[in-house]
Amino acid sequence: MNKKYNKTISIVELPTFARNTQIQIFVEDRLINQFIVNPSEEFLENQVNFTINILDELFANDQNFKKEFSY
């Protein structure tokens, strides 16, 4: 997967209850996804795909907005 986005994407890992971890994904300062890590590889792959879909939609909408309002 070789996708490039023109904004800063941050991934933050936070400790939660017991030995769990929460992952938060931000674009610039906007939280776009967060989840408690599950050791299931399928769960993690689904979260990655879900986040990438959100990013694709977000950046597609951003491009459409720029085209609509370019002078």
Secondary structure, DSSP 4 states (H G I P E B T S, - for coil): -----SS-EEEEEEE-STT-EEEEEEETTEEEEEEE--S-HHHHHHHHHHHHHHHHHHHHHHHHHHHHT--
